[in-house]
Amino acid sequence: MASTPDTALPQLILASASTARAMLLRQAGIDFIAVPADIDEAAIKRTYLTGESDVTACAHALAEAKAKAIAALYPDALVVGADQILVADGKWFDKPRDLSEAAEQLRCLRGREHRLVTACCVCQAGTVLWRALSSPILTMRQFGEAFLARYIAAEGDAVLGSVGAYRLEGRGVQLFARIEGDHFAILGLPLLELLGFLRERHVMGD
């Protein structure tokens, strides 16, 4: 996928460096380019945490900030922005910074239920044309320390790219006892809703 602006504006841009999101679009047969957005996610989260706003408002704000940043470079394109926030008992989790932090995060989540608040939007020329939100609920099983060590060793740095330190499309599925909600949203996009919007905009066939 290209990642640099050019004079031939694409019809659809994914404003994300997420390989999982790109995989979902690619496997659905969608033509797009990926142009990661450079925004200060931590600053946006601090604003919402300080104001005690709902986590859904923050997820929407993050998705829209990404989409609008890239839409400013490609004003004629449809730009997809998305973000996820993991919430467990009111605590917001960020992507782990290293494998030690990933292991500690998984210890905190095991045996507990958490939500993946997944927001997605499409912008064009600075205007939000469409937005969606999905909040799957996942319950981790009570895995032991030996399993956790094997899991971290096998996955390596791949766990650092996920807010939950797991890839459900891979070995991470072994961490769970129950999963409720949209599988695609867990991977990063409310895909069926997004495809519906793209059909309405004639980006893909009906």
N, C-alpha and C positions, 0 to 999 in steps of 0.2 A: 504494500500500500504506500502511496506517496504521502508525504507529510509536509510539503512545502507549497505555499501559495503560488499560482501561476495565472496566466491570462485566460486560460480556458476554464471557466468556472464549472465545477462539478454540480450535479443536480442535488447530491446528498453528501453531507460531511458528518462524520462521527467525531465529536470534539472530545476525544478520549484516547488515552494510551492503553486502555484495557484490552488485553488479548481475548478475554472471554467475551466482551461485548462485540468486538470485531468478528469473532468466530460465529456468534449468533446471527449477525447480519449476513455474513458470508455464506453460511450454511443455508440460510433462507433464500439465497439467490439474489440478494440486493447488491446493486452496484453503488459503491461509495468510496470515499477516501477517508483516511483517519488523520486528523490534525489535532494533536493533544493541546488542550488549553492550559495556559500558565496562569493560574489564579492563586491567591493566598487563601487556601481552604481553611487553615487554622484561624485566620482572622475572622472569617465569616462565622465559623463555629463559635468562637469566643463571643461574638456579638449576640448570637442567639442564646447561648448558655447564660450569659450575663443578664439578658432580659427575661430569662425563664420562659422563652417561647416554646411552642410545641416542636417536637423533633421533626414533624412533617414539614413545617414551615422552613426549617433549616435545610432539609434535604432538597426541597423545591428551590431554595435560594442558591444552593451549590450547583444544581443542575442548570439553572438559568444563567448563572454567572459564567459557566463554561461555554454554554451555547452562544451567549451574547459576545463573549470575547472573540470567538472564531467568526461569528456572523459579521463582526466589524471588519474582518479581513476579506470576507466573501459575501458582500451584501445581497447578491442575487441567489445564493444557495440556500437550501434548507439544511439547517444545522441541528444535529441531535446532541443534546447534553443530558448527562445522567449522573446520579450519585447515589451512594448508599450510606446509611448510618446504622450501625449495630447498637441495639439498646437491650440491656438486661437489668431488670429491677431499677429502672430509671437512670442507669449509668450509660453514657455514650462511650463507645470504643472506637479507637483509631487503628489504622494499620500498624502492626508491630514494626519496630525499628530494627530488630535483629532477632535471631533464633531464640535467644534466651527470653526475650519479651514475648515472642510468639508462644513459647511453652507456658509461660506464666499466664498469659491471656486464656489459653485453652484450659488450664487448671481452674481458672475463675469461672469459665463457662460450663465445665463438665457437670452433668447431672442437673442442669438448669435449662430453663426455657429462655430463648431470646428472640427478638424481632429484627428483621432486616428491612428497614424502611427505605424503599427504593423509589426514587423520583426520576422522572424522565420528561423532557420537553423538546419541542422543535421550534427554533427561532428562524426568522428571516428578516434581514435589514433591521435588527434590533427589536423586533416585535415577536412576542411569544404567540405562536399560532395554535399550539396544542400542548397539553401537559397531562400526565397520568401519575398515579401513585399506587404502589402495591406494598403490602407489609406481611410477607410470609413469616410464619412462626416455626422455629426450629428448636428441637429439644436434644441436647447432647446426652449420650449415655454416660454411665459411670465407668469410664475406662481407667485402667491402672497406669502407674508410672512407667512400667516396662513398655506398654503399648505406646504411650506418649513419646518415649525416647525413640522407639523404632519409627514412629510416624514422622517426627521432626527430622530424623536422619535421612529417611527416604525422600521426603518432600524437599528438604533443603530450602534454598532461598525462594522457592515458589510460594511458600506460605506468606512471604512478606508483601506480596501483591494483593492480598485479600484482607478486607477489614476484619474478617473472622479468623484469619490464619488457617483457612481451609479452602480447598477447591472442590466443590461438590461434584464436579464432572470428573474427578479423579479419586485418589486415595482418601480424600477428606470425607467421603460419604460414610466411611467406616466409623466416624466419630458420632454418628447420630442414631437415636432411638426412634425419633418421630419427626416428620416434616409435614407442615400444613401450608398450603398456599401455592402460588405460581412458581413453578420450577424455573422458568425463564427469568423471573424477577430476582430469584436467588443468584443466578449467574450474572445479573447486572442490568437487565432490561425487561420491562413489561412488554414482551415482544409481540404478542397477539394484538394488543391495543395499538402499538406503534405501526404494525403492518396495516391495520385498518385505516389509520390516518394516512399512510403513504398511498394506499389505494385511492382514497378520496382525492389526493393531490396528484394522481396519475403518475406517481413515481414508479409504480409497478402495475402490472396488469390486474384486472379484476376477475 
